[in-house]
Amino acid sequence: MRLPRLAHRACALALAAAALSGCASAPGVAVPPVPGQPPPLATPGDAYAELGIAELLGRMAEGTLDSRTLVQAYLDRIAAIDKAGPTLNAVIELNPDALREAAMLDGERREGRMRGPLHGIPVLLKDNIDARPMANSAGSLALADHRPAPDAFLVQRLREAGAVILGKTNLSEWANFRSTRSISGWSGRGGQTRNPYVLDRTPCGSSSGTGAAIAASLATVGVGTETNGSILCPAAVHGLVGVKPTVGLVSRHGIIPIAASQDTAGPMARSVADAAALLQVLAADDPRDPASAGDTHRDVADYAARLDPGALRGARIGVLRKHGVNPQPDVDAAFTRALDALRAQGAVLVDADIATAGQWGAPSLEVLLYEFHDGVDAYLADSGAAAASLAGVAAYNRANAAREMPLFGQELIEQSLAKGPLTDRAYRNARDTARRLAKAEGLDATLAGQRLDALVAPTMGPAWPIDPVNGDRFTGASYGVAAVAGTPSITVPMGDARGLPLGLVFMGPAWSEGRLLGYAYAFEQATRARRPPRFLPTISVESPPAGGDR
């Protein structure tokens, strides 16, 4: 969960390997040095660190790599980077069966039995997604021993496609819907996750652990969840591609919720191609999720077929110049370069504005407060958790405040507990108002009024310093309209601010994921803006810009 400020406040490295094999956006091309910055650390698993799904599957097919070797390389890398060395603290729990499962998949490959398009590929999951035999805790100590028996529907899909569930990632506790003074990337169970680009900067929330882990190549791809920015925010500050699908494209069954109106899971990856491949597996009807079952407007076509370097030619793209992000010179400069790249690829740029911008914030928060109480109670009861209700969680937190609330409280939980049932008129009015302002009179009206195919804007500002005293210093974002509207958005790297990654967000109407993936791919291939992290301890006033002459 990532809301605007009002609602958001709602070893030593012992094993060295080969140099990085290449950028995610340009497989096989050596990563160039960055002027004035140290080279990347030599770490376990570097031989595979920047390789994507297609490259890894190609090596497995030719017999030069197997899944067990790849899983072990990631486990070594997690030990060296996440639990020692820079100590990212991104992985909250490992799957004890991962090596066994990888070996089994290798055996199936040798016998000519392939499960699907992710056969042998390691995936990390945010720790609010049910995946046996691991706990599903939302980062809360109250759920540290909560081990649901069945997998979430999306995890079933991943296993059926041949993926290896490597482990779970830390998150902002309760998906950043606990306190008005929260710290992104902190949970009572997992502690503080750090940004691998600059370690004292925020990993953003709430899919912070997934963002840090995939940026640092602790797995091939990851799954995050979003209510309002929790995929896009950590993806942007970690130089990743993040996809927030249309609500209903990916099942939420087996995911600890915030709000049924806005919740969705989605891919976080180092390239658009990897994000598309993962989304292809995740997208499916599930009769247990009313938002996903049988919608006739769903477009789950071959996303890979939409990855055309020429996809932007003739596309009418609305440019949101004043929408959401506070003015910042590095962001403005990167956005100007991004617009130049879009034009060079044949896009027709049209200045656009959303007439209702910001008006949906208050009713959306009201919706979330109602739906959080209702959804968490239902999830906890259905999954047999020891803390059987949101009230039970709040009581646990109060009784264990020294461990659970040493830095900030649980104001949003308490506010949610004060709300009534979803039959309340106040809830229904807020739900209808928020969706109307963000969708019908907001995003949809802007697209239709100027015959636009998509909107673009800076995803958000650069990552701010982690501050245990004041909490997050959120500087605005552009993705909120798509979050509240329930429509898709995709962030893709567009540059940096002194080594801190910046993202460009594409937003479109419901079920336009394929089109947006095409635009994002064309932009990615034209700019190749992503750079791997260098685990810098901080940014000093003497630090030169990381982007060099880009």
FINU-173792 format. One record per residue (C-alpha): residue number from 0; residue in one letter; z, x, y. Coordinates in nm, 3 decimals, decimal comma, padded with zeros to 5 digits. Layout:
    i  aa        z        x        y
  NUM   A        Z        X        Y
...
***
This chain:
    i  aa        z        x        y
    0   M   00,000   00,000   00,000
    1   R  -00,087   00,136   00,345
    2   L  -00,040  -00,091   00,642
    3   P  -00,075  -00,043   01,016
    4   R   00,252   00,085   01,161
    5   L   00,415  -00,255   01,211
    6   A   00,368  -00,360   00,850
    7   H   00,355  -00,016   00,690
    8   R   00,688   00,109   00,816
    9   A   00,593  -00,198   00,565
   10   C   00,494   02,966  -01,165
   11   A   00,400   03,227  -01,032
   12   L   00,053   03,164  -01,163
   13   A   00,038   03,362  -01,485
   14   L  -00,302   03,262  -01,616
   15   A  -00,616   03,340  -01,420
   16   A  -00,955   03,212  -01,516
   17   A  -01,311   03,233  -01,394
   18   A  -01,402   03,147  -01,037
   19   L  -01,475   02,786  -00,951
   20   S  -01,795   02,666  -01,109
   21   G  -01,918   02,457  -00,819
   22   C  -01,866   02,176  -00,576
   23   A  -01,839   01,823  -00,704
   24   S  -02,122   01,720  -00,477
   25   A  -02,339   02,016  -00,582
   26   P  -02,269   02,101  -00,950
   27   G  -02,331   02,462  -01,040
   28   V  -02,346   02,582  -00,678
   29   A  -02,082   02,842  -00,595
   30   V  -01,821   02,732  -00,343
   31   P  -01,875   02,935  -00,024
   32   P  -01,583   03,112   00,140
   33   V  -01,438   02,946   00,448
   34   P  -01,427   03,177   00,751
   35   G  -01,073   03,276   00,848
   36   Q  -00,912   03,116   00,543
   37   P  -00,782   03,268   00,216
   38   P  -00,988   03,214  -00,099
   39   P  -00,881   02,947  -00,346
   40   L  -00,598   03,040  -00,582
   41   A  -00,699   03,171  -00,926
   42   T  -00,540   02,918  -01,158
   43   P  -00,559   02,793  -01,519
   44   G  -00,853   02,567  -01,580
   45   D  -01,063   02,700  -01,292
   46   A  -01,364   02,716  -01,523
   47   Y  -01,361   02,335  -01,530
   48   A  -01,185   02,254  -01,203
   49   E  -01,476   02,125  -00,999
   50   L  -01,693   02,000  -01,283
   51   G  -01,763   01,630  -01,301
   52   I  -01,801   01,383  -01,584
   53   A  -02,171   01,449  -01,649
   54   E  -02,127   01,827  -01,658
   55   L  -01,827   01,808  -01,891
   56   L  -01,999   01,561  -02,124
   57   G  -02,305   01,787  -02,127
   58   R  -02,096   02,083  -02,240
   59   M  -01,930   01,871  -02,508
   60   A  -02,270   01,752  -02,631
   61   E  -02,401   02,108  -02,659
   62   G  -02,082   02,222  -02,835
   63   T  -01,957   02,471  -02,575
   64   L  -01,653   02,257  -02,492
   65   D  -01,439   02,000  -02,667
   66   S  -01,195   01,746  -02,535
   67   R  -00,886   01,915  -02,678
   68   T  -00,973   02,240  -02,499
   69   L  -01,030   02,050  -02,177
   70   V  -00,703   01,858  -02,206
   71   Q  -00,513   02,181  -02,273
   72   A  -00,674   02,341  -01,969
   73   Y  -00,558   02,053  -01,751
   74   L  -00,208   02,068  -01,902
   75   D  -00,193   02,441  -01,823
   76   R  -00,315   02,370  -01,472
   77   I  -00,051   02,100  -01,422
   78   A   00,220   02,345  -01,535
   79   A   00,091   02,615  -01,301
   80   I   00,010   02,413  -00,990
   81   D   00,201   02,089  -01,009
   82   K   00,530   02,199  -01,167
   83   A   00,530   02,560  -01,035
   84   G   00,323   02,759  -00,786
   85   P   00,244   02,527  -00,495
   86   T   00,453   02,256  -00,671
   87   L   00,252   01,951  -00,576
   88   N   00,477   01,716  -00,773
   89   A   00,182   01,482  -00,827
   90   V   00,221   01,412  -01,201
   91   I   00,529   01,206  -01,283
   92   E   00,485   01,190  -01,664
   93   L   00,250   01,333  -01,926
   94   N   00,114   01,144  -02,223
   95   P   00,280   01,313  -02,525
   96   D  -00,014   01,203  -02,740
   97   A  -00,289   01,343  -02,516
   98   L  -00,377   01,649  -02,728
   99   R  -00,370   01,446  -03,049
  100   E  -00,592   01,178  -02,897
  101   A  -00,835   01,440  -02,766
  102   A  -00,858   01,604  -03,110
  103   M  -00,927   01,264  -03,266
  104   L  -01,208   01,202  -03,018
  105   D  -01,352   01,547  -03,098
  106   G  -01,354   01,451  -03,464
  107   E  -01,537   01,130  -03,387
  108   R  -01,795   01,322  -03,183
  109   R  -01,857   01,561  -03,474
  110   E  -01,915   01,259  -03,698
  111   G  -02,162   01,114  -03,449
  112   R  -01,934   00,830  -03,343
  113   M  -01,919   00,796  -02,964
  114   R  -01,690   00,533  -02,815
  115   G  -01,849   00,516  -02,472
  116   P  -01,943   00,690  -02,148
  117   L  -01,607   00,867  -02,101
  118   H  -01,572   01,005  -02,455
  119   G  -01,322   01,292  -02,428
  120   I  -01,278   01,276  -02,048
  121   P  -00,915   01,310  -01,926
  122   V  -00,796   01,049  -01,675
  123   L  -00,473   01,021  -01,475
  124   L  -00,324   00,682  -01,386
  125   K  -00,100   00,577  -01,101
  126   D   00,252   00,498  -01,220
  127   N   00,226   00,126  -01,166
  128   I  -00,024   00,073  -01,450
  129   D   00,095  -00,007  -01,803
  130   A  -00,014   00,268  -02,045
  131   R   00,166   00,332  -02,371
  132   P   00,374   00,526  -02,466
  133   M   00,467   00,612  -02,108
  134   A   00,700   00,440  -01,866
  135   N   00,565   00,219  -01,592
  136   S   00,809   00,245  -01,305
  137   A   00,639   00,208  -00,966
  138   G   00,843   00,522  -00,893
  139   S   01,169   00,326  -00,911
  140   L   01,472   00,455  -01,103
  141   A   01,541   00,092  -01,191
  142   L   01,229   00,101  -01,412
  143   A   01,245   00,465  -01,529
  144   D   01,291   00,354  -01,892
  145   H   01,052   00,058  -01,872
  146   R   00,789   00,114  -02,143
  147   P   00,565  -00,192  -02,182
  148   A   00,422  -00,232  -02,531
  149   P   00,062  -00,327  -02,447
  150   D  -00,178  -00,131  -02,228
  151   A  -00,302  -00,280  -01,905
  152   F  -00,647  -00,434  -01,943
  153   L  -00,811  -00,150  -01,749
  154   V  -00,639   00,106  -01,977
  155   Q  -00,778  -00,077  -02,278
  156   R  -01,121  -00,044  -02,116
  157   L  -01,069   00,330  -02,060
  158   R  -00,962   00,391  -02,421
  159   E  -01,254   00,186  -02,552
  160   A  -01,485   00,406  -02,341
  161   G  -01,335   00,720  -02,498
  162   A  -01,115   00,838  -02,212
  163   V  -00,800   01,042  -02,278
  164   I  -00,506   00,909  -02,077
  165   L  -00,357   01,239  -01,963
  166   G  -00,054   01,100  -01,785
  167   K   00,083   00,910  -01,489
  168   T   00,096   01,013  -01,123
  169   N   00,367   00,976  -00,864
  170   L   00,332   00,720  -00,587
  171   S   00,503   00,593  -00,281
  172   E   00,777   00,388  -00,444
  173   W   00,689   00,023  -00,504
  174   A   00,340   00,109  -00,379
  175   N   00,486   00,173  -00,031
  176   F   00,620  -00,179   00,000
  177   R   00,990  -00,102   00,011
  178   S   01,085   00,008   00,361
  179   T   00,969  -00,010   00,720
  180   R   01,060   00,363   00,748
  181   S   00,905   00,488   00,424
  182   I   00,768   00,837   00,353
  183   S   00,429   00,837   00,181
  184   G   00,432   01,008  -00,157
  185   W   00,810   00,978  -00,211
  186   S   00,973   00,788  -00,492
  187   G   01,323   00,788  -00,634
  188   R   01,192   00,877  -00,979
  189   G   00,924   01,127  -00,878
  190   G   01,043   01,285  -00,553
  191   Q   00,797   01,402  -00,287
  192   T   00,431   01,464  -00,366
  193   R   00,258   01,725  -00,146
  194   N  -00,095   01,756  -00,015
  195   P  -00,279   02,048  -00,183
  196   Y  -00,479   02,120   00,131
  197   V  -00,173   02,183   00,348
  198   L   00,154   02,149   00,159
  199   D   00,368   02,020   00,445
  200   R   00,123   01,738   00,525
  201   T   00,134   01,385   00,390
  202   P  -00,047   01,295   00,067
  203   C  -00,064   00,944   00,211
  204   G   00,028   00,633   00,021
  205   S   00,065   00,481  -00,209
  206   S  -00,177   00,636  -00,464
  207   S  -00,060   00,972  -00,330
  208   G  -00,004   01,139  -00,666
  209   T  -00,348   01,041  -00,791
  210   G  -00,506   01,175  -00,472
  211   A  -00,322   01,509  -00,484
  212   A  -00,383   01,549  -00,859
  213   I  -00,757   01,483  -00,852
  214   A  -00,808   01,696  -00,539
  215   A  -00,629   01,984  -00,719
  216   S  -00,836   01,919  -01,036
  217   L  -00,540   01,826  -01,258
  218   A  -00,773   01,580  -01,435
  219   T  -01,139   01,484  -01,412
  220   V  -01,084   01,149  -01,242
  221   G  -00,797   00,917  -01,158
  222   V  -00,718   00,553  -01,110
  223   G  -00,531   00,432  -00,804
  224   T  -00,441   00,089  -00,676
  225   E  -00,470  -00,061  -00,330
  226   T  -00,337  -00,351  -00,135
  227   N  -00,413  -00,213   00,211
  228   G  -00,531   00,149   00,213
  229   S  -00,354   00,289  -00,092
  230   I  -00,678   00,419  -00,243
  231   L  -00,867   00,494   00,076
  232   C  -00,585   00,669   00,264
  233   P  -00,495   00,926  -00,008
  234   A  -00,862   00,971  -00,097
  235   A  -00,950   01,048   00,265
  236   V  -00,669   01,301   00,323
  237   H  -00,747   01,472  -00,011
  238   G  -01,124   01,510   00,038
  239   L  -01,203   01,257  -00,234
  240   V  -01,427   00,961  -00,293
  241   G  -01,216   00,648  -00,323
  242   V  -01,347   00,304  -00,414
  243   K  -01,155  -00,012  -00,326
  244   P  -01,349  -00,281  -00,515
  245   T  -01,385  -00,648  -00,436
  246   V  -01,069  -00,823  -00,547
  247   G  -01,152  -00,952  -00,895
  248   L  -01,400  -00,686  -01,001
  249   V  -01,124  -00,492  -01,182
  250   S  -00,848  -00,672  -01,369
  251   R  -00,493  -00,645  -01,235
  252   H  -00,331  -00,749  -01,566
  253   G  -00,062  -00,496  -01,659
  254   I  -00,030  -00,357  -01,305
  255   I   00,292  -00,390  -01,106
  256   P   00,179  -00,603  -00,812
  257   I   00,228  -00,634  -00,441
  258   A  -00,002  -00,922  -00,356
  259   A  -00,248  -01,117  -00,569
  260   S  -00,458  -01,188  -00,260
  261   Q  -00,537  -00,821  -00,198
  262   D  -00,438  -00,606  -00,498
  263   T  -00,700  -00,411  -00,691
  264   A  -00,731  -00,092  -00,891
  265   G  -01,014   00,154  -00,829
  266   P  -01,155   00,503  -00,888
  267   M  -01,049   00,824  -00,714
  268   A  -01,284   01,116  -00,781
  269   R  -01,431   01,437  -00,640
  270   S  -01,784   01,293  -00,628
  271   V  -01,956   00,961  -00,584
  272   A  -02,121   01,000  -00,926
  273   D  -01,781   01,030  -01,095
  274   A  -01,643   00,734  -00,901
  275   A  -01,943   00,523  -01,005
  276   A  -01,907   00,623  -01,371
  277   L  -01,539   00,532  -01,370
  278   L  -01,596   00,202  -01,189
  279   Q  -01,858   00,109  -01,449
  280   V  -01,586   00,122  -01,714
  281   L  -01,314  -00,045  -01,508
  282   A  -01,523  -00,344  -01,396
  283   A  -01,498  -00,631  -01,643
  284   D  -01,397  -00,995  -01,672
  285   D  -01,041  -01,057  -01,791
  286   P  -00,931  -01,416  -01,858
  287   R  -00,572  -01,318  -01,783
  288   D  -00,660  -01,239  -01,420
  289   P  -00,772  -01,553  -01,234
  290   A  -00,947  -01,342  -00,969
  291   S  -01,173  -01,169  -01,222
  292   A  -01,248  -01,432  -01,484
  293   G  -01,606  -01,556  -01,482
  294   D  -01,700  -01,520  -01,115
  295   T  -02,072  -01,589  -01,097
  296   H  -02,112  -01,364  -00,790
  297   R  -01,999  -01,052  -00,972
  298   D  -02,252  -00,769  -00,980
  299   V  -02,155  -00,522  -01,252
  300   A  -02,498  -00,365  -01,275
  301   D  -02,560  -00,003  -01,367
  302   Y  -02,385   00,170  -01,077
  303   A  -02,536   00,507  -01,170
  304   A  -02,881   00,359  -01,111
  305   R  -02,781   00,291  -00,749
  306   L  -02,713   00,660  -00,678
  307   D  -03,032   00,730  -00,487
  308   P  -03,045   01,013  -00,230
  309   G  -03,281   00,792  -00,031
  310   A  -03,059   00,484  -00,037
  311   L  -02,996   00,494   00,339
  312   R  -03,362   00,467   00,440
  313   G  -03,402   00,148   00,639
  314   A  -03,040   00,039   00,593
  315   R  -02,891  -00,131   00,899
  316   I  -02,547   00,021   00,942
  317   G  -02,296  -00,115   01,192
  318   V  -02,097   00,156   01,368
  319   L  -01,735   00,071   01,449
  320   R  -01,653   00,311   01,732
  321   K  -01,328   00,153   01,851
  322   H  -01,192   00,011   01,527
  323   G  -00,852   00,119   01,398
  324   V  -00,826   00,498   01,433
  325   N  -00,648   00,649   01,732
  326   P  -00,868   00,886   01,941
  327   Q  -00,859   01,242   01,805
  328   P  -01,112   01,514   01,901
  329   D  -01,167   01,651   01,551
  330   V  -01,215   01,302   01,408
  331   D  -01,454   01,207   01,688
  332   A  -01,659   01,524   01,638
  333   A  -01,679   01,477   01,262
  334   F  -01,778   01,113   01,306
  335   T  -02,056   01,210   01,548
  336   R  -02,191   01,458   01,291
  337   A  -02,166   01,190   01,022
  338   L  -02,368   00,946   01,232
  339   D  -02,632   01,214   01,292
  340   A  -02,653   01,264   00,915
  341   L  -02,694   00,890   00,857
  342   R  -02,977   00,877   01,110
  343   A  -03,142   01,180   00,952
  344   Q  -03,137   00,995   00,620
  345   G  -03,322   00,702   00,772
  346   A  -03,038   00,462   00,850
  347   V  -03,072   00,232   01,148
  348   L  -02,744   00,253   01,339
  349   V  -02,623  -00,044   01,540
  350   D  -02,308  -00,046   01,750
  351   A  -02,079  -00,316   01,616
  352   D  -01,737  -00,463   01,680
  353   I  -01,512  -00,704   01,491
  354   A  -01,408  -00,977   01,731
  355   T  -01,089  -01,059   01,539
  356   A  -00,979  -00,697   01,490
  357   G  -00,602  -00,669   01,447
  358   Q  -00,538  -01,043   01,456
  359   W  -00,491  -01,066   01,079
  360   G  -00,201  -00,818   01,068
  361   A   00,096  -01,055   01,112
  362   P  -00,024  -01,330   00,877
  363   S  -00,128  -01,070   00,619
  364   L   00,222  -00,922   00,616
  365   E   00,366  -01,271   00,571
  366   V   00,136  -01,322   00,271
  367   L   00,243  -00,991   00,119
  368   L   00,613  -01,071   00,158
  369   Y   00,568  -01,401  -00,025
  370   E   00,337  -01,271  -00,296
  371   F   00,540  -00,956  -00,365
  372   H   00,848  -01,159  -00,459
  373   D   00,648  -01,399  -00,676
  374   G   00,431  -01,130  -00,841
  375   V   00,705  -00,879  -00,918
  376   D   00,929  -01,146  -01,068
  377   A   00,643  -01,259  -01,293
  378   Y   00,550  -00,903  -01,397
  379   L   00,908  -00,801  -01,478
  380   A   00,976  -01,115  -01,680
  381   D   00,646  -01,093  -01,870
  382   S   00,686  -00,721  -01,955
  383   G   01,051  -00,745  -02,062
  384   A   01,190  -00,505  -01,804
  385   A   01,565  -00,439  -01,793
  386   A   01,553  -00,519  -01,421
  387   A   01,431  -00,871  -01,477
  388   S   01,358  -00,968  -01,116
  389   L   01,303  -00,830  -00,767
  390   A   01,659  -00,934  -00,687
  391   G   01,776  -00,722  -00,980
  392   V   01,582  -00,424  -00,844
  393   A   01,736  -00,468  -00,500
  394   A   02,084  -00,485  -00,653
  395   Y   02,015  -00,168  -00,855
  396   N   01,904   00,011  -00,539
  397   R   02,220  -00,089  -00,353
  398   A   02,440   00,024  -00,643
  399   N   02,252   00,355  -00,669
  400   A   02,182   00,412  -00,300
  401   A   02,258   00,788  -00,308
  402   R   01,969   00,844  -00,549
  403   E   01,738   00,558  -00,456
  404   M   01,783   00,532  -00,082
  405   P   01,877   00,878   00,052
  406   L   01,594   00,879   00,310
  407   F   01,509   00,516   00,384
  408   G   01,613   00,169   00,284
  409   Q   01,456  -00,139   00,130
  410   E   01,393  -00,364   00,427
  411   L   01,064  -00,502   00,295
  412   I   01,219  -00,589  -00,041
  413   E   01,500  -00,774   00,134
  414   Q   01,252  -00,958   00,358
  415   S   01,047  -01,054   00,053
  416   L   01,355  -01,187  -00,128
  417   A   01,417  -01,420   00,165
  418   K   01,080  -01,591   00,115
  419   G   01,039  -01,912  -00,080
  420   P   00,782  -02,014  -00,341
  421   L   00,406  -02,000  -00,295
  422   T   00,407  -02,374  -00,243
  423   D   00,561  -02,322   00,102
  424   R   00,336  -02,443   00,384
  425   A   00,416  -02,126   00,579
  426   Y   00,270  -01,916   00,296
  427   R  -00,043  -02,126   00,260
  428   N  -00,107  -02,122   00,632
  429   A  -00,060  -01,744   00,654
  430   R  -00,290  -01,687   00,354
  431   D  -00,567  -01,901   00,494
  432   T  -00,534  -01,755   00,845
  433   A  -00,537  -01,393   00,732
  434   R  -00,841  -01,438   00,511
  435   R  -01,031  -01,637   00,775
  436   L  -00,967  -01,381   01,051
  437   A  -01,050  -01,080   00,833
  438   K  -01,337  -01,223   00,629
  439   A  -01,517  -01,532   00,759
  440   E  -01,464  -01,461   01,130
  441   G  -01,423  -01,086   01,086
  442   L  -01,622  -00,869   00,848
  443   D  -01,866  -01,136   00,727
  444   A  -01,936  -01,262   01,080
  445   T  -02,003  -00,909   01,207
  446   L  -02,240  -00,831   00,920
  447   A  -02,430  -01,158   00,947
  448   G  -02,439  -01,172   01,326
  449   Q  -02,628  -00,842   01,355
  450   R  -02,806  -00,852   01,016
  451   L  -02,612  -00,547   00,895
  452   D  -02,602  -00,409   00,542
  453   A  -02,269  -00,230   00,587
  454   L  -02,020  -00,104   00,843
  455   V  -01,906   00,257   00,889
  456   A  -01,610   00,415   01,068
  457   P  -01,376   00,711   01,030
  458   T  -01,152   00,617   00,738
  459   M  -00,838   00,734   00,921
  460   G  -00,695   01,027   01,115
  461   P  -00,599   01,365   00,964
  462   A  -00,289   01,395   00,746
  463   W   00,034   01,409   00,948
  464   P   00,339   01,632   00,870
  465   I   00,584   01,501   00,612
  466   D   00,888   01,389   00,810
  467   P   01,207   01,295   00,619
  468   V   01,379   01,195   00,943
  469   N   01,130   00,965   01,116
  470   G   00,913   00,865   00,822
  471   D   00,535   00,838   00,839
  472   R   00,349   00,897   01,168
  473   F   00,056   00,672   01,095
  474   T  -00,230   00,720   01,345
  475   G  -00,448   00,424   01,255
  476   A  -00,719   00,344   01,004
  477   S  -01,041   00,144   00,979
  478   Y  -01,012   00,000   00,629
  479   G  -00,772  -00,288   00,696
  480   V  -01,038  -00,554   00,748
  481   A  -01,184  -00,500   00,400
  482   A  -00,837  -00,491   00,245
  483   V  -00,733  -00,827   00,388
  484   A  -01,079  -00,979   00,332
  485   G  -01,072  -00,871  -00,034
  486   T  -01,412  -00,703   00,005
  487   P  -01,522  -00,354  -00,106
  488   S  -01,483  -00,029   00,081
  489   I  -01,563   00,332  -00,010
  490   T  -01,444   00,652   00,156
  491   V  -01,641   00,976   00,121
  492   P  -01,562   01,319   00,273
  493   M  -01,722   01,374   00,613
  494   G  -01,557   01,698   00,736
  495   D  -01,215   01,833   00,829
  496   A  -00,969   01,896   01,108
  497   R  -00,847   02,256   01,071
  498   G  -00,856   02,231   00,694
  499   L  -00,733   01,871   00,672
  500   P  -01,002   01,652   00,511
  501   L  -01,152   01,357   00,695
  502   G  -01,328   01,059   00,540
  503   L  -01,606   00,818   00,635
  504   V  -01,559   00,461   00,517
  505   F  -01,843   00,226   00,419
  506   M  -01,754  -00,146   00,409
  507   G  -01,968  -00,436   00,294
  508   P  -01,956  -00,798   00,181
  509   A  -01,800  -00,910  -00,146
  510   W  -01,958  -00,768  -00,462
  511   S  -02,165  -00,505  -00,273
  512   E  -02,016  -00,206  -00,458
  513   G  -02,353  -00,091  -00,592
  514   R  -02,510  -00,087  -00,247
  515   L  -02,214   00,095  -00,092
  516   L  -02,212   00,353  -00,371
  517   G  -02,578   00,421  -00,295
  518   Y  -02,508   00,474   00,074
  519   A  -02,206   00,694   00,002
  520   Y  -02,408   00,901  -00,248
  521   A  -02,693   00,955  -00,003
  522   F  -02,446   01,064   00,266
  523   E  -02,259   01,292   00,022
  524   Q  -02,576   01,463  -00,097
  525   A  -02,698   01,515   00,259
  526   T  -02,370   01,658   00,393
  527   R  -02,184   01,814   00,094
  528   A  -01,874   01,802   00,312
  529   R  -01,606   01,834   00,044
  530   R  -01,426   02,168   00,003
  531   P  -01,163   02,238  -00,268
  532   P  -00,801   02,269  -00,152
  533   R  -00,647   02,611  -00,077
  534   F  -00,278   02,515  -00,097
  535   L  -00,194   02,641   00,252
  536   P   00,179   02,620   00,330
  537   T   00,122   02,493   00,683
  538   I  -00,112   02,502   00,983
  539   S  -00,002   02,737   01,258
  540   V  -00,128   02,748   01,616
  541   E  -00,312   03,069   01,522
  542   S  -00,496   02,901   01,233
  543   P  -00,873   02,900   01,295
  544   P  -01,071   02,586   01,226
  545   A  -01,142   02,560   00,854
  546   G  -01,488   02,415   00,895
  547   G  -01,652   02,730   01,027
  548   D  -01,993   02,646   01,168
  549   R  -02,025   02,315   00,986
***
